[in-house]
Amino acid sequence: MVSHKELIRSIGYSEKTFPSHLNEYVHQGLETAGRHAQPMGGFVLLEEKKIVVEPDRLHINGLSLKSGRIITKHFRKVETLAVLLATIGNEPEIISKQMMHEGDLLKGYFVDAAASSIVEKTADAIEEKLQRMVGKEGLRTSNRYSPGYCGWNVEDQHKLFSFFPRGFCGVILNKSAMMIPMKSVSALTGIGANVQKEEYECEICDAKFCCRKNWLKRRHLNL
């Protein structure tokens, strides 16, 4: 479950800087999103022999992923890769939009923010399960990286999804490679004896429109 502290940090605050009069909205957002979320997901381990790592792209089973140099460098020491998918369904998103449509902008905003945090927590849980599994063989997992970040073309979502059965966990892609339900996470994770998790390096990412960067920079909301 996502905590109060985790949610306010995800939108760029600390417990000391968060406006106390908004605490009730945080609690309501967490309760509403948590009650309607349907966390699910899984992963697919890829065949080691069919993975080729180049400086700016990955080749997997004959598919070329234009992951870019920033992400690809973290996969140089991998022995294999896993594709992850997590979702919480579409109910929290529907409720959030309905609240905003009815003029309850604050309630809708915090339900949406809570839903985003819950799906990331779901992805964390899947990642932890993967780590426990490969850890039995003396292997470790890297950070997870998703199309759309650090120069990785979001169109590669279609290639990642080709490794899952159609409609896996109820998630599909539209023509623009956006996931439906939107509160879903897809990612690629490296596996190997010499890989390790690192701090995310937002300062070296060249993305100009990045939610994570905006959250880290933001210190107040115009509410």
PEWOLIN-V123665 format. One record per residue. PSI is psi in radians with two decimals (* if undefined). OMEGA is omega in degrees with one decimal (* if undefined). BURIAL is 1 if it has 9 or more other ideal C-beta (glycine too) atoms within 8 Angstrom, else 0. Layout:
# PEWOLIN-V123665
psi=PSI omega=OMEGA burial=BURIAL
psi=PSI omega=OMEGA burial=BURIAL
This chain:
# PEWOLIN-V123665
psi=2.48 omega=178.1 burial=0
psi=2.36 omega=-180.0 burial=1
psi=2.88 omega=175.4 burial=0
psi=-0.79 omega=-178.9 burial=1
psi=-0.76 omega=-179.1 burial=0
psi=-0.68 omega=-178.6 burial=1
psi=-0.80 omega=-177.9 burial=1
psi=-0.51 omega=174.6 burial=1
psi=-0.59 omega=-178.6 burial=1
psi=-0.37 omega=178.3 burial=1
psi=0.27 omega=169.7 burial=1
psi=0.30 omega=-179.3 burial=1
psi=2.86 omega=165.4 burial=1
psi=2.98 omega=179.0 burial=0
psi=-0.49 omega=-179.5 burial=0
psi=-0.56 omega=-175.4 burial=0
psi=-0.19 omega=-176.7 burial=0
psi=2.29 omega=-180.0 burial=1
psi=2.14 omega=-173.9 burial=0
psi=-0.49 omega=-177.5 burial=0
psi=-0.13 omega=178.4 burial=0
psi=-0.01 omega=-177.5 burial=1
psi=-0.65 omega=-179.2 burial=1
psi=-0.62 omega=177.7 burial=0
psi=-0.63 omega=177.3 burial=1
psi=-0.84 omega=-179.5 burial=1
psi=-0.76 omega=179.4 burial=1
psi=-0.71 omega=179.3 burial=1
psi=-0.78 omega=179.4 burial=1
psi=-0.74 omega=-178.7 burial=1
psi=-0.79 omega=-177.4 burial=0
psi=-0.86 omega=-179.5 burial=1
psi=-0.71 omega=-179.7 burial=1
psi=-0.64 omega=-178.4 burial=1
psi=-0.55 omega=-175.4 burial=0
psi=-0.13 omega=179.6 burial=1
psi=2.54 omega=175.7 burial=1
psi=1.37 omega=-175.5 burial=0
psi=2.32 omega=175.6 burial=1
psi=2.88 omega=179.4 burial=1
psi=-2.99 omega=-179.7 burial=1
psi=-3.04 omega=-179.6 burial=1
psi=2.79 omega=177.2 burial=1
psi=2.17 omega=175.3 burial=0
psi=2.30 omega=-177.9 burial=0
psi=2.71 omega=-177.6 burial=1
psi=2.20 omega=-176.7 burial=0
psi=-0.73 omega=-174.0 burial=0
psi=-0.27 omega=-176.4 burial=0
psi=0.35 omega=-179.4 burial=0
psi=2.21 omega=176.3 burial=1
psi=2.20 omega=-178.8 burial=0
psi=2.09 omega=174.5 burial=1
psi=2.96 omega=-176.6 burial=0
psi=-0.57 omega=-175.5 burial=0
psi=0.15 omega=179.8 burial=0
psi=2.89 omega=178.0 burial=1
psi=2.47 omega=174.8 burial=1
psi=2.08 omega=-177.4 burial=1
psi=2.10 omega=178.6 burial=1
psi=0.63 omega=178.8 burial=0
psi=-0.07 omega=177.7 burial=0
psi=2.39 omega=179.4 burial=0
psi=2.10 omega=178.6 burial=0
psi=2.09 omega=-178.5 burial=1
psi=1.21 omega=-173.6 burial=1
psi=-0.30 omega=179.0 burial=1
psi=2.82 omega=-174.9 burial=1
psi=-0.64 omega=-176.2 burial=0
psi=-0.82 omega=-179.2 burial=1
psi=-0.78 omega=-173.3 burial=1
psi=-0.55 omega=-178.6 burial=1
psi=-0.44 omega=179.8 burial=0
psi=-0.11 omega=179.4 burial=1
psi=0.15 omega=-175.8 burial=1
psi=-0.54 omega=-175.3 burial=0
psi=0.22 omega=-176.4 burial=0
psi=2.64 omega=172.2 burial=1
psi=-0.52 omega=173.7 burial=0
psi=-3.14 omega=-178.6 burial=1
psi=2.79 omega=173.3 burial=1
psi=2.46 omega=173.7 burial=1
psi=2.21 omega=-177.6 burial=1
psi=2.60 omega=173.7 burial=1
psi=2.29 omega=177.6 burial=1
psi=2.59 omega=178.0 burial=1
psi=2.80 omega=173.6 burial=1
psi=0.26 omega=-179.6 burial=1
psi=-3.06 omega=-174.4 burial=1
psi=-0.05 omega=-176.2 burial=1
psi=-0.84 omega=179.5 burial=1
psi=-0.67 omega=179.4 burial=1
psi=-0.75 omega=179.2 burial=1
psi=-0.78 omega=-179.1 burial=0
psi=-0.76 omega=179.1 burial=1
psi=-0.81 omega=-179.7 burial=1
psi=-0.65 omega=178.7 burial=1
psi=-0.75 omega=178.1 burial=1
psi=-0.78 omega=-179.6 burial=1
psi=-0.69 omega=179.1 burial=1
psi=-0.59 omega=-179.4 burial=0
psi=0.06 omega=176.8 burial=0
psi=-0.02 omega=177.9 burial=0
psi=1.23 omega=-172.3 burial=0
psi=-0.73 omega=-178.9 burial=0
psi=-0.81 omega=179.4 burial=1
psi=-0.78 omega=179.8 burial=1
psi=-0.69 omega=-180.0 burial=1
psi=-0.81 omega=-175.7 burial=1
psi=-0.49 omega=172.4 burial=1
psi=-0.75 omega=179.1 burial=1
psi=-0.78 omega=179.9 burial=1
psi=-0.70 omega=178.8 burial=1
psi=-0.71 omega=179.3 burial=1
psi=-0.71 omega=178.2 burial=1
psi=-0.73 omega=179.2 burial=1
psi=-0.65 omega=-179.0 burial=1
psi=-0.70 omega=-179.8 burial=1
psi=-0.58 omega=175.5 burial=1
psi=-0.67 omega=177.0 burial=1
psi=-0.66 omega=177.9 burial=1
psi=-0.75 omega=177.0 burial=1
psi=-0.66 omega=176.9 burial=1
psi=-0.74 omega=-178.2 burial=0
psi=-0.69 omega=177.7 burial=1
psi=-0.71 omega=178.5 burial=1
psi=-0.71 omega=179.2 burial=1
psi=-0.67 omega=177.6 burial=0
psi=-0.73 omega=177.0 burial=1
psi=-0.76 omega=-179.8 burial=1
psi=-0.72 omega=178.7 burial=1
psi=-0.68 omega=-177.9 burial=0
psi=-0.88 omega=-177.6 burial=0
psi=-0.39 omega=178.8 burial=1
psi=-0.47 omega=178.1 burial=1
psi=-0.33 omega=178.7 burial=0
psi=0.26 omega=178.3 burial=0
psi=0.37 omega=-178.1 burial=0
psi=2.82 omega=178.4 burial=1
psi=2.90 omega=179.4 burial=1
psi=2.64 omega=177.1 burial=1
psi=-3.09 omega=169.1 burial=1
psi=2.81 omega=173.6 burial=0
psi=2.51 omega=-178.8 burial=1
psi=2.45 omega=-174.1 burial=1
psi=2.58 omega=172.7 burial=1
psi=2.46 omega=-177.7 burial=1
psi=-0.21 omega=-179.3 burial=0
psi=2.54 omega=174.6 burial=1
psi=0.70 omega=175.4 burial=1
psi=0.00 omega=179.3 burial=1
psi=2.08 omega=-176.5 burial=1
psi=2.20 omega=-177.5 burial=0
psi=-0.35 omega=178.3 burial=1
psi=-0.39 omega=178.6 burial=0
psi=-0.14 omega=173.1 burial=1
psi=-0.70 omega=-178.4 burial=1
psi=-0.65 omega=179.9 burial=1
psi=-0.71 omega=177.4 burial=1
psi=-0.72 omega=-177.7 burial=1
psi=-0.31 omega=179.1 burial=1
psi=-0.27 omega=179.0 burial=0
psi=-0.20 omega=178.9 burial=0
psi=2.69 omega=170.7 burial=1
psi=2.58 omega=-179.4 burial=0
psi=2.31 omega=179.4 burial=0
psi=0.37 omega=-179.6 burial=0
psi=2.18 omega=-178.9 burial=1
psi=0.38 omega=177.6 burial=1
psi=0.21 omega=-178.4 burial=1
psi=2.32 omega=175.9 burial=1
psi=2.94 omega=176.3 burial=0
psi=2.51 omega=170.7 burial=1
psi=-3.08 omega=-175.8 burial=0
psi=-0.44 omega=179.4 burial=0
psi=0.14 omega=178.9 burial=0
psi=0.35 omega=175.0 burial=1
psi=2.44 omega=-177.9 burial=1
psi=2.48 omega=174.6 burial=1
psi=2.07 omega=2.7 burial=1
psi=2.65 omega=-178.5 burial=1
psi=-0.53 omega=178.9 burial=0
psi=1.19 omega=179.8 burial=1
psi=2.72 omega=179.9 burial=1
psi=2.24 omega=170.8 burial=1
psi=2.59 omega=-176.8 burial=1
psi=2.85 omega=175.1 burial=1
psi=2.35 omega=-179.5 burial=1
psi=2.38 omega=178.0 burial=1
psi=2.60 omega=179.9 burial=1
psi=2.34 omega=178.0 burial=1
psi=2.92 omega=-179.2 burial=1
psi=-0.44 omega=-174.3 burial=0
psi=0.21 omega=176.7 burial=0
psi=2.81 omega=178.9 burial=1
psi=2.72 omega=176.3 burial=0
psi=2.51 omega=-179.9 burial=0
psi=2.89 omega=173.3 burial=0
psi=2.43 omega=176.4 burial=0
psi=2.36 omega=-171.4 burial=0
psi=1.21 omega=-177.0 burial=0
psi=-0.52 omega=-176.0 burial=1
psi=-0.34 omega=180.0 burial=0
psi=-0.04 omega=179.3 burial=0
psi=2.44 omega=-177.7 burial=1
psi=0.13 omega=179.3 burial=0
psi=2.27 omega=-178.0 burial=1
psi=-0.36 omega=179.6 burial=0
psi=1.56 omega=-173.5 burial=0
psi=2.17 omega=-179.4 burial=1
psi=-0.72 omega=-177.3 burial=0
psi=-0.76 omega=177.9 burial=1
psi=-0.76 omega=-178.9 burial=1
psi=-0.69 omega=178.3 burial=1
psi=-0.72 omega=-177.3 burial=1
psi=-0.55 omega=-178.3 burial=0
psi=-0.50 omega=-172.5 burial=0
psi=2.39 omega=178.5 burial=1
psi=-0.12 omega=174.1 burial=0
psi=2.74 omega=177.0 burial=0
psi=2.56 omega=176.7 burial=0
psi=1.30 omega=-176.8 burial=0
psi=* omega=* burial=0
